[in-house]
Amino acid sequence: MTKVLFLLAWLPLSVFASDELAAPLDLTNHWVGYAALALFVLAYILVMVEEFTHFRKSKPVILVAGVIWGLIGWVYASNGLPHSAEVALRHNLLEYSELFLFLLVAMTYIEAMRERLVFESLKTWLILKGFTFRQLFWMTGFLAFFISPMADNLTTALIMGAVVLAVGSSNPRFVSIAMVNIVVASNAGGAFSPFGDITTLMVWQKGLVEFSEFFALFLPSLVNFVVPAAIMHFAIEDKKATGDQSDVKIKLGGMGIVVLFTLTIATAVGFHSFLHLPPAMGMMTGLSYLMIMSYFIRRKERHLQEDGFDVFRKVAGAEWDTLLFFFGIILSVGGLGFMGYLALTSEMIYASLGATYANILVGLLSSVVDNIPVMFAVLTMNPDMSTSQWLLVTLTAGVGGSLLSVGSAAGVALMGQSNGLYTFVSHLKWTGVIALGYMASVAVHLWMSGIAFA
């Protein structure tokens, strides 16, 4: 009986083996490919006009992801490769699951800190200190720039976004512009550290750039942030932030949760850097810190006859529309990549434009299509480039997503967090200014690397 169960357990692997290694079908000139592209564009248009339609951004992309993979599965089954699409889809699901778990933990901690009045306390402190909106604009920007290399651009954006919402709730224009600044600063800060962005992790893990070499991107990244911030500075009112100045005390365990969140980020970094395990595993381990602490907070608050702290309510308070949006995007783009479109695009631009212009274009593409599959396509192509060129594409893929709010995880997350104060359209108003910073950062890197801009 044991032998039978053993054989049954391994049966799926033997079934998949026949077509798992088969080369993917090129569907770029197939009607299925054209239909998938059209559906993806339509879904993205609906995402962009969410501000006007109030049609949640997760709905169209999830539907399109299902249709795209359904079409892929039908084509492969018709060609006698019934399991190839399944293997590819499982790979995409694995990528999403890691991102999902990472984000879920980060959002849960932020919800817990918000409920414990951590951000409200910070808001009161900033107001009592008499900072102006312009000073707050620069403070949150520089904090985002220097925190994201240690944590990641998404988590940093969520933290700084919560601070901006707490301090500037009486000034919607400030919130909108400050969040644009946070997106740019978080993406720029994440570009010069292997832990700052998923794309930098991919390049580092591939062994194309050494750990210490990433820090050559510090000055270009700083320029990318400072140039647009210096222009947006003049659109911020130079007056003191106003609000309720009554004393706000952090609830029981609030500062402990802040410490645990820092420890959770360190755990995630340690899991990846020293144990070579996915950072999401470290984040989930960190979630257990919060769950254990919530037990003691709940017991203490019950003793004080207050409503008990429930960590599962904080999980429910995560921005689920954003999490499901990522599902739709990763699966849709993964499907288009499996059809051959991303590889085709990479081949075309590197062959016809050369490395420098191609790498600049990669950054522009990452503002529309998520930088993760774009960078994955470049790494798969593995063009023959110098370390300076690999650093260039790392820079452009990291900061190019700032051009549009949907171009980076930080932008998408803040759209969900801002309650309509920061939108695709409000970010689009500053795209030209952000583009100046993008080109300036590229120019600085080319000058530092001695690469001719030709």
N, C-alpha and C positions, 0 to 999 in steps of 0.2 A: 504493500500500500504506500509506503514511504517513497519507493522508487517511482510509482505512478504520479504522486503529487509533485515530486521533483521534476519529472518530465513535463507535466502540465505547466509548472511554473516557468519553465524555460521555453515552452512552445511559442509564445508570441515573438521572442527574439529570433527564433529560427525562421518564423514566417516572414518577419521584416527583413531578414538578412538578404533575401533575393533581390529586393528592389531598393533597399536603403542606400546602397552604394551606387545606384544608377544616377547618371548625370541628370540634373534638373532639366525639364523641358523648357525650351525658349518660347515663351508665350507673348513676347513683345510685339509680334506681328499677327497675333491671333485675335479673333473677335472678343474672346474672353478677356484678354489683356486690355483691349480698348475699353471694354465695358467697365473693367475694374478701375481704370484711370478716371473715366468719366464719373463714376460713382464716388470716388475719393475726392475729386475736385468739388462735386456737389455737396458732399458732407462738410468739407472745409468752408465752403461758402456759408452754409448754415451756422457753422461755429462762429464765423466772423460777424454775422448779423444777429448774434444771440442778444445783444443789447437792445435791439429793436423788436425782435420776435418773442423774446423771453422763452425760447425753445431751448431747453438745457443742452449744453454742448455734448454731453455724453451720449445722448439718444441717437443722433445720426451716425456718429462714428462707430458705435457698437453694431448698429444694423448693417452698415457697409462692411465692417470687418467680417461679420458672419456671411454675408453674400459673397465677398471676395474669396474666402476660404471654401465656401460651398462650390463655387465655380472651379476653383483649383482642384478640389477633390473629385469633381465630376470629370474633368479633363484627364486627370491621372488614372482614374478608374477605367475610363474608356480606352486608355492606352496600355492597359495591363500592368499598371504600377499602383495598385490600390493602397499601399502603405507608405509610399514616399511622401505624400502630402501630410499624412499623419505624423511622420517623424519630424518634418519641418515645422508643423504647427506646434508640436510638443516643445520644440526648441524655443519658439516664440513665447509660449506660455510660461516656460521656465524663466525667460528674461523678464517677463511681466511680473511673475510671482515675486521675484527678488525685489523689484522696484516697489511693488505693492506693499510688501511687508515692511520695507524701509520707511516708506511714506506713512503707513498706518501708525507705526510707532512714533514717528516724529509728530504727526498731527495729534495723537493721543496725549503726548506730553504737553503740547501747546494748549490743548483744551484743558488739561489738568491745571496748568499754570494760570490760565485765564480764570478758571473757577476759583482758584485760591487767591485771586486778586493780585497776582504778581505784577501784571502789566498795568493794572489800575494804580498800584502803588508807585510804579515807575513814572506813570503819567503825572501823578500828583507831585512827585519829586521834581520832575522837569519843569512843571508849571511854576512851582514855588521858587525854583532857581532863577526864573525870569528869562529863560531862553527864548529867543525869537524863532519864528518859523524858519527863517533862513539858517540860523544856527542848528536847528533840529534837522533840517534838510542835509546839511553837511555831516552832522554827527551820525545820523543813521546810515548815510552813504559810506563813510569811512569804516564804520563798524561792520557793515555788510562786506566791504572789500577785504578786511583783514580777518573776519571770522570764517568766511567761506573756504579758504585754503585748509583750515583745520577741520572743519566739519564738512559741509558740501554746500553748493550754491542754493539748492532747494530748501534745505533746513534753515539756512541763514536767512533766506528771503522770507520764510514764514515767520521767523522770530522778529525780524525788523519790521515786517508788515504789521504784526500785531502791536508793536510799539507805536508805529505811525498812526494806526487806527485809534489807539488809546489816547494819544496826545493831541491829534489833529481832528478829532471827530466834529469839532465846530467849524472846520474849514475844509470842505470837500475838495476844493481846488488844490490845496496843499497836499492832501492825501493822494490825489491822483498823480501829481507831479513827483512827489516823494517816492511813490511806488515804482514809477518809471525809473527813477534814479537807483532804487534798491535793486531792481532787476538787472540794470546795467552793471552796477557795482558787484553784485553777487556773481554774475557770470564772468566778469573780468577777474575778480579775485580767485575764482575757481580754476582759471585757465593756467595759472603758474604753479599749481601744486598737483601731484598725482592723486590726491584725495579730494580735490576740489570739484571734480566733475567726473561723470562716468566715462566720457571720451578720453580724459587724461589717464584714467585708470587703464583703459583699453590699450592706449599707446605704450604705457609703462609696462603692462603685463606682456605685451608683444616683444619687449626687449629692444625696441627701436630707439628709445631715449632713456638715458640713465636717470635715476632719481634726482641727483643734484643738477642735472642739465635743465630741468624744468624751470628752475629759478632764474634762468636767463630771460624768461618771459615776464619778469616782474615789472620792469619799466614800461614795456609795451602795454601790459595790462593796466597799469596805473594811468597811462595816457588815455587808454580806451574809456576809462571811468571819468577822469577829470575833465576832459574836453567837453563832452555834452553837459556834465554837471555845472561847469562854469557858465555855460549859456543858459541853462534852465534856472540857474541861481537868480537871474533878474526877473523871472516870472513868479517868484515867491514873495509874498508880502513880508516886508521887514518890520513886523510888529510882534509883540509878545503873544505867545500862545495863551489863550484864555480857557477857563473851564472851572469846574467845581474844585475849589481849593481846600475842601474839607479833608481832614486827616483820614487816610485810608490805610488800614492795617492789613497786612498779609495774613491770610487765614492759617490755621494750624497746618504745618507741614509744607507750606509754600516754598520756602527757601530750600528745604530738603529736596523737594522735587526738582528745583533748579540744579542742585548739586548732582542729583541722580541722572538728570538729562545730560549734563556734562560728562559724567561717568559712562553713560550709554554711548555717546559719540566716541569716547576713548575706547570703549569695548569694541565698537564696530571697526574702528581703525586698526586696533590690535588684532582682531580676528583676520582682517585682510592682510595686514602688513607682516605679521609674525607667524600666524597659523595658516595663512594662505587659504582661508575660508571666505565665503561670500560675506560682505559687510552686513547683509540683511540678517544673518544668523546672530551677529553681534548686537544688532538693534533689537531683535526678539529677546535675546538674553537680557538686554537693558529694560525691556518691557516688564520682565519679571521683577526687576528692582521696584518699579512703580506699583506693581500688583501686590508685592509683599508689604511695601510701605502703606498702601491704601488700607490694608487690613488693620494696621495699628492706628491709623488716623480715624478709621471708622469706629473702632472700639472706643477711642478717646472721646470722639464727638458724641457718641451715644451716651457716654457717661455724663457729658455736659448737656445732654438733652437737646442736641442740635441734629439737623439732618445729617445722616451719615454720608461720608465720601465713598462713592461707588466708581471704581475704575472702569467698569464696563459701560457706564453712562458716558465716560469720556471717549471710549472707543466709538460709541454710537454718534458722538458729536463730531467725528472726523468729516472732512469735506468729501463725501462719497461721490458727488458728481465729478469732481476732479480725478479721484481714483479710477472711476469707471471710464472717464475720458482717456486716461492713459492706456487703459486696456484696448479701447477702440483704435487709438492711434498706433500703438506698437503692433497690434495684430494686422491692421490695414497696411501699414508700411512694410511689415514683414512679409505680407502676401505679395505686395508689389515687387519687393526684392527677390522673392522666390520665383516670380515670373521672369525676372531678368532685367527689370527696368533700372535698378540702382547700379548694377554692374555695367550695363550699357551706358548709362550716364557717365560713370567714372571713366570708362574707356574713351569715350568721345572727348571729354574735356582735357584729359591728360595727354592724349595723343595729338590733339589739334592746338591746344593752347600752351602747353608746356607747364612745368611744375609750379612756377610762381603764380601765374594767372589762374591756373586750375585750383590751387590751394585757396586763393582769394575767393574764387567762385564757390568753393565748398562752403565757405562761411555764409555766403549769400543764400545758398540752398538750405542751409541749416536753419535759416529764419522761417522757412516755409515747411520743410520736412524736418522732423526731429533729428538732432545732430547725432544721436546714437546710431541709427541705421546708415546715415550718411558716412560717418566715420568707419563703421563696420565694413561698408562697401569699399572704402579707400584702403583699409587694412587688408581686405581680401584680395584686392587688385595688387597690393604691395608694389607700387611703382618704385623704380630705382631712384631714390632721392637721398640727399645728404641729411645729416642730423638737423641742420638749420631749416631745411624744407619741412621735415617732419615736425619741428617745433612751430613752423609757420602754420601748418594745417591744424595743429593742436590749438593754436591761438585763435585762428579764424573759426574753427568749428565750435570753440567754446564761447566766443564773444559774438559771433554772427547771429546767434539766436536772440540777441537783445534787440535786433532790428524790428521784430514784431512780437507782440505779447504772446502769441501762440508758438513762438520759435524756441522756447526753453521751458523746462519744468518749473523754473522760478516764476516766469510770467503767468503760466497757466494756473499755478497754485495761488498766486496773489489775486488773480481774477475771481477765483472761487472764494477767497478769504475776505475780499473788500466790500462785499455786499453791494456791488454795482458802482462803487466809487472809482474803481480802476477797471477799465474795459479795453477791448481791442481798439476801438476808435480813439479813446483818450491816449493810448500809447502811440497809435499811428500818427498823431499830430506831431510827435517828436522824433519820428523815424529819420527825417533828414538830418537832424542834429546828431542823433546816435550814429548815423552813417559817417559823419565827419570824424567822430572819435574812432570808428572802425578803421577808416583809411589812415588816420594818423598813427594808430597803433601798428598797423601793417608797415607803414613807412619807417617807423622807429625800429622795428625788428629787422627789416631789410638793411637799414643803415648800420645797425649794430652787428649784423652777420656778414656784412660786406657783399650782399647779394645785389646784383644790378637789377633795377626795376625796368626790365625790357623783355 
